[in-house]
Every structure is written in structure tokens, then in C-alpha cells.
Amino acid sequence: MLVLFMLSSLDLLLLLVQQNMRDAISTTFVIVSVIYYTSVSIFYAGRIVLPIVRLLWPMFCDSVSSLRARQSVRGQFFRAGAVRGKESRRKSFRALANEVHSQPSKR
């Protein structure tokens, strides 16, 4: 923001020196309005978007953690199936997942 202001003031100084006053005033108006509307839009985005993000963030975190849990159960299912042999292949996925969850974790 400060760099933009410094560049705009340098631009205005050059316009005052090189061209007439009308161009400098119109450029000043454009720069001030761009800075104003940018700051207002950032302010309202913070007032509107941040509460929505705060509301939806726990749901997003829960979905990511449940996805990770499902992937880890799936990985344990395939490792357990490869180790145990034919009898585990006959079991359903849900039964084997319950069995994996009932065992103490090796972490």
C-alpha cells in the first residue's frame, strides 16, 4: 500500500511537471478512488468472508480427518489381508475394519 502511494505520488509529480493540471487532477482522482475501493472491499471481505470461513472450517477439518482415517483403515485392511491369507479375503471390508480398529495401535 505504501509502495503504491509512493509510486502514485511520483506519477503525480511527473504529471504536474510535464502536462497540464487537468490530467494531474484526474489521475489523482483515479488513484485515490482505486485505493479507497480496494480498502473498502478488503474490509467488507473480512467482515463477510471471515465469519463464513470460521463457520465452515471445522467441517472442512472433520472431512479431511475422516478421509485420512478411511485411507489408513483401507491401508491396514490390505496389509492385514496380505498377511492373514485366504480367510481374511472372505471377510467383508467392514468386519475387517472393525477388527483393525479393535486392535491396539502400533504407533
C-alpha positions as CSV (number, residue, x, y, z in Angstrom):
1,M,0.0,0.0,0.0
2,L,2.8,2.4,0.9
3,V,4.7,1.5,-2.3
4,L,1.5,2.2,-4.3
5,F,1.1,5.5,-2.6
6,M,4.8,6.4,-3.3
7,L,4.5,5.4,-6.9
8,S,1.3,7.4,-7.3
9,S,2.8,10.5,-5.8
10,L,5.8,10.2,-8.1
11,D,3.5,9.8,-11.0
12,L,1.5,12.9,-9.9
13,L,4.7,14.9,-9.6
14,L,5.8,13.9,-13.1
15,L,2.3,14.8,-14.5
16,L,2.4,18.2,-12.8
17,V,5.8,19.0,-14.3
18,Q,5.1,17.6,-17.8
19,Q,1.4,18.1,-18.5
20,N,-1.4,20.4,-17.6
21,M,-3.3,20.5,-14.3
22,R,-6.4,18.7,-15.5
23,D,-4.5,15.4,-16.2
24,A,-3.0,15.5,-12.7
25,I,-6.3,16.0,-11.0
26,S,-8.0,13.2,-13.0
27,T,-5.1,10.9,-12.2
28,T,-5.2,11.8,-8.6
29,F,-8.9,11.0,-8.5
30,V,-8.4,7.7,-10.2
31,I,-5.6,6.7,-7.8
32,V,-7.5,7.8,-4.7
33,S,-10.6,6.0,-5.8
34,V,-8.7,2.8,-6.5
35,I,-7.1,2.9,-3.1
36,Y,-10.4,3.7,-1.4
37,Y,-12.4,0.9,-3.1
38,T,-9.6,-1.6,-2.6
39,S,-9.5,-0.9,1.1
40,V,-13.3,-0.9,1.4
41,S,-13.5,-4.3,-0.5
42,I,-10.8,-5.8,1.8
43,F,-12.7,-4.5,4.8
44,Y,-16.1,-6.0,3.7
45,A,-14.4,-9.2,2.5
46,G,-13.0,-9.5,6.0
47,R,-16.4,-8.8,7.6
48,I,-18.3,-11.2,5.3
49,V,-15.9,-13.9,4.3
50,L,-14.1,-14.5,7.6
51,P,-17.2,-15.5,9.6
52,I,-18.2,-17.9,6.8
53,V,-14.7,-19.4,6.8
54,R,-14.8,-19.7,10.6
55,L,-18.1,-21.4,10.3
56,L,-17.1,-23.9,7.6
57,W,-13.5,-24.5,8.8
58,P,-14.4,-27.2,11.4
59,M,-16.5,-29.1,8.8
60,F,-13.6,-29.0,6.4
61,C,-11.2,-30.2,9.1
62,D,-13.5,-33.0,10.1
63,S,-13.9,-34.2,6.5
64,V,-10.2,-34.2,5.9
65,S,-9.5,-36.1,9.1
66,S,-12.3,-38.7,8.3
67,L,-10.8,-39.1,4.8
68,R,-7.4,-39.7,6.4
69,A,-8.9,-42.2,8.8
70,R,-10.6,-44.0,6.0
71,Q,-7.4,-44.2,4.0
72,S,-5.5,-45.5,6.9
73,V,-8.1,-48.2,7.6
74,R,-8.1,-49.1,3.9
75,G,-4.3,-49.5,4.1
76,Q,-4.4,-51.6,7.2
77,F,-7.1,-53.7,5.5
78,F,-4.9,-54.5,2.6
79,R,-1.9,-55.2,4.8
80,A,-3.9,-57.4,7.1
81,G,-5.4,-59.3,4.1
82,A,-1.9,-59.9,2.6
83,V,-0.6,-61.2,5.9
84,R,-3.5,-63.4,7.0
85,G,-4.2,-65.1,3.7
86,K,-7.4,-66.7,2.4
87,E,-9.6,-66.4,5.5
88,S,-9.3,-62.6,5.6
89,R,-10.2,-62.3,2.0
90,R,-13.6,-64.0,2.7
91,K,-14.4,-61.4,5.4
92,S,-16.2,-58.2,4.5
93,F,-14.4,-54.9,4.4
94,R,-16.4,-53.6,7.3
95,A,-15.8,-56.6,9.5
96,L,-12.1,-56.4,8.9
97,A,-12.1,-52.7,9.5
98,N,-13.8,-53.2,12.9
99,E,-11.3,-55.8,13.7
100,V,-8.4,-53.5,12.9
101,H,-10.0,-50.7,15.0
102,S,-10.4,-53.0,18.0
103,Q,-6.7,-53.9,18.0
104,P,-4.4,-51.6,19.9
105,S,-2.5,-49.3,17.5
106,K,1.2,-50.0,16.9
107,R,2.2,-46.3,16.9
